Each structure stands twice: as C-alpha cells, then as structure tokens.
Amino acid sequence: MQVQFNSDSSVMGTENVAERIEARVREKLARFEDRLTRLEIHVHDENAHKHGHDDKACTIEARPRGGRPIGVTEGASTVDDAARKAATTLSQRLARHFGKESRHKHDPRPGKVM
C-alpha cells in the first residue's frame, strides 16, 4: 500500500510530523492494508495565521482495490489529534465497507440444465 502525505505551509510539514502521522495511520489501518492500494493523508490549518480552537484538520482518502475512494475529514486542536480521529473514523468506514462487500457477494449462477 502506497502512502502519500501532504501538508500546507501553515502546518509544520517536517519529516518528523509526516513520519509520526503516517506511522499512526498505518497502525490503525493495518488490517485493511492488503485490500487498499493507496492512502492519501492531507493535514492543514483551516485558518492559517489566526490561532483558534480545533483549527487543524486531517483528511485521509483510502483507495480500495477495484473500488471507489473513501475519504474522511476530522478536526482538532493539533494535527496529531486530527489524524488520530480521522484514522479511527476511516477504520470504522472501511470495516463497514468491506463487511458489506463480503455479505453481498453472490455465487455465480449455475449453468442451465437441459
């Protein structure tokens, strides 16, 4: 599974932040790793130069093999908290998605008997 990390200039986009957030997200979504082709993690400060409560946001988009992307966005006062919340929400959505997928698979129709 490929992971891409993006941040805007108002968030400290150092390697340390990227590595830390990527490791936490990978850990939270590890059970889905073989079913996903790619994860995109975006962190940003919603009101850049102003300081405020819950102004950091993290968006994570997961791309299931052969399926449509599933994305979530969560906000918090730090990028780490926002990423943690987004990973938890995405984990729940992926569990529902893959659970429904396995429940709705049908056996191929048997051939007609003549």
ROVO-458164 format. One record per atom (N, C-alpha, C, O): x, y, z; residue in one letter. Coordinates in steps of 0.02 Angstrom, whole numbers, plus 50000, padded with zeros to 5 digits. Layout:
XYZA ...
# end
This chain:
500434994150000M 500005000050000M 500455006250000M 500915006850040M 500315010649955Q 500695016849949Q 500365022149993Q 499755022649995Q 500775026150027V 500525031550069V 500835038050046V 501435038650038V 500395043050035Q 500625049650015Q 500415054650069Q 499825054750089Q 500885058750093F 500745063550146F 500815070550117F 501305072150083F 500315074850130N 500325081850106N 500155086450165N 499735084750207N 500475092150166S 500295097250216S 500365104150185S 500745105050137S 499995108950213D 500065115750187D 500625119250224D 500905116550272D 500795125150203S 501365128750232S 501245131050303S 501725132550339S 500625131450325S 500485133850393S 500555128250445S 500575129650505S 500595122050422V 500705116350468V 501435114450462V 501715114150407V 501735113150518M 502435111250516M 502495104650478M 502375099350507M 502665105050415G 502695099150372G 503375095750374G 503615093450322G 503685095550431T 504335092350435T 504275084950427T 503725082150433T 504815081650413E 504825074450405E 504575071050469E 504225066050466E 504755073750526N 504555070750589N 503795070450596N 503525065350616N 503455075850579V 502725075950582V 502445070950532V 501995067150549V 502695070950471A 502455066350420A 502565059050441A 502115054950434A 503155057550465E 503305050650486E 502865048450544E 502605042850545E 502775052850592R 502375051250652R 501645049950633R 501355045050656R 501365054350592I 500655053550573I 500575047550528I 500095043750536I 501025046550481E 500975040850436E 501015034250476E 500645029550461E 501455033950525A 501525027850566A 500875026450604A 500665020650608A 500575031550633R 499955030650670R 499385028450625R 498985024050644R 499335031450566V 498805029650520V 498905022450495V 498425018650491V 499525020650477R 499665013850455R 499485008750509R 499195003550495R 499655010450571E 499505005950627E 498745004950634E 498514999350643E 498375010350630K 497645009950638K 497305006250581K 496805002850592K 497585006750521L 497275003750462L 497634997350439L 497514995050383L 498054994550480A 498464988850461A 498044982850437A 498244979250391A 497474981750468R 497074975850450R 496774976350380R 496544971350352R 496774982350351F 496504983350283F 497054984050231F 496904984950172F 497674983550252E 498244985050207E 498234981050142E 498374983850089E 498064974750145D 498064970650084D 497464972150038D 497454969949981D 496974975850063R 496384977550022R 496414984649994R 495984986549955R 496934988450013L 496994995449991L 497594996149945L 498114992949956L 497525000349894T 498095001649851T 498465007949872T 499065008549860T 498095012649902R 498415019149917R 498045022749972R 497435022249979R 498425026550011L 498145031150061L 498435038050047L 499025038750034L 498005043050050E 498235049950044E 498045053550109E 497465053550128E 498545056450141I 498435059950204I 498585067350192I 499125069150169I 498095071650208H 498175078850200H 498065082050268H 497535080950299H 498545085950291V 498445089750353V 498515097150337V 498935099150298V 498085101150368H 498115108350357H 497815112150415H 497445109450456H 497975118450418D 497705123050467D 497165127050432D 497295130650384D 496555126350456E 495985129350421E 495975136950421E 495705140050375E 496265140050473N 496285147350473N 496995149950481N 497125154850514N 497445146450449A 498155147850442A 498475152350495A 498745149750544A 498465158850487H 498855163250530H 498495165150594H 498795167850641H 497855163850598K 497485165250659K 497525159150704K 497565153450680K 497535160250768H 497545154650814H 496835153350838H 496465158050854H 496655147050840G 495975145550861G 495935138350886G 496395134450878G 495375136850915H 495255130150941H 494995125650885H 494575127750845H 495245119650882D 495045114750831D 495115117450760D 494665116550719D 495685120650746D 495775123450680D 496245119250636D 496375121150579D 496485113650662K 496905109050622K 496445103650595K 495995101250629K 496565101650533A 496135096550502A 496565091250468A 497115092750443A 496305085250466C 496635079750431C 496115076250388C 495575074350412C 496275075550325T 495865071850278T 496255065750256T 496835066250236T 495945059950260I 496255053750237I 495805050650185I 495205049750196I 496095049050128E 495725045750075E 496035038950063E 496635038450050E 495635033650068A 495855026850056A 495585024549989A 495015026049971A 495985020949952R 495765018349887R 495765010749889R 496285007549882R 495165007849898P 495115000549898P 495264997749828P 495125000949778P 495544991749826R 495674988449761R 495024987649724R 494544984649749R 495004990249663G 494414989449621G 493804993149644G 493244991749621G 493874997949689G 493295001549715G 493385009049712G 493905011549691G 492875012549734R 492895019849736R 493245022149799R 493225018749850R 493575027949797P 493915030649857P 493435032049914P 492855033849903P 493685031149974I 493305032550035I 493705037650074I 494285036450090I 493405043450090G 493765048650124G 493415051150186G 492805050850191G 493805053550233V 493535056550295V 493955062750311V 494535063250293V 493645067450347T 493985073350371T 493795074350444T 493205074050462T 494295075650485E 494175076950556E 494595083050577E 495125084350549E 494335086650625G 494685092550651G 494855091750724G 494525087950760G 495375095250746A 495585095150817A 496055101150828A 496185104950782A 496295101750889S 496735107350904S 497455106050883S 497855110750878S 497635099650871T 498305098050845T 498235093450785T 497725089950778T 498735093450742V 498705089050684V 498725081650704V 498425077450671V 499085080150758D 499115073250782D 498425070750803D 498225065150786D 498075074850841D 497395072950863D 496915072450804D 496505067850801D 496975076950757A 496545076750697A 496685070350657A 496215067150633A 497315068550650A 497495062450614A 497245056250650A 497005051550618A 497295056150716R 497055050450756R 496305049550746R 496065044050735R 495935055150751K 495215054850743K 495025052650672K 494565048550663K 495365055250622A 495215053550553A 495365046150540A 494985042750505A 495925043550567A 496095036550558A 495575031950591A 495405026750563A 495335033950649T 494815030050684T 494175029950643T 493865024650634T 493965035650619T 493355036050579T 493425032050515T 492965028450495T 493995032650482L 494105028950419L 494115021450432L 493855017650392L 494405019350487S 494415012250504S 493705009550511S 493555004050488S 493275013350543Q 492575011350551Q 492225010950483Q 491845006250470Q 492345015950441R 492025015950375R 492275010250331R 491875007250295R 492925008650335L 493195003150296L 492914996450321L 492784991950281L 492844995750386A 492554989650414A 491854988650388A 491664983050369A 491454993950386R 490774993550359R 490794991850284R 490424987550260R 491234995350248H 491284994450176H 491474987150159H 491134983950118H 491994984550190F 492214977850174F 491744972650202F 491684967150174F 491404974150257G 490904969650284G 490314968850237G 490074963350225G 490074974450210K 489524974350163K 489734970650099K 489344966850070K 490344971950078E 490584968750017E 490574961150023E 490364957749977E 490794958550080S 490804951250088S 490104948450097S 489974942750076S 489644952250126R 488954949850134R 488564949750069R 488094945850061R 488754954050022H 488374954649960H 488684951049901H 488444951749844H 489204947349912K 489484943449857K 489044937549844K 488814934249891K 488914936149782H 488474930649764H 488874925449725H 489364927049691H 488654919249732D 488954913949693D 488734914949621D 488184917249608D 489174913049574P 488954913649504P 488354909149491P 488284903849521P 487944911349445R 487344907349430R 487544900749399R 487984900349356R 487224895449422P 487384888949392P 487154888749319P 486674892149300P 487484884749280G 487294884049210G 486604880649204G 486404876849248G 486264882149150K 485614879149139K 485694871649126K 486154869449092K 485234867949154V 485244860749143V 484714859249091V 484144861449099V 484894855649039M 484414854148985M 484244846948984M 483844844848943M 
# end
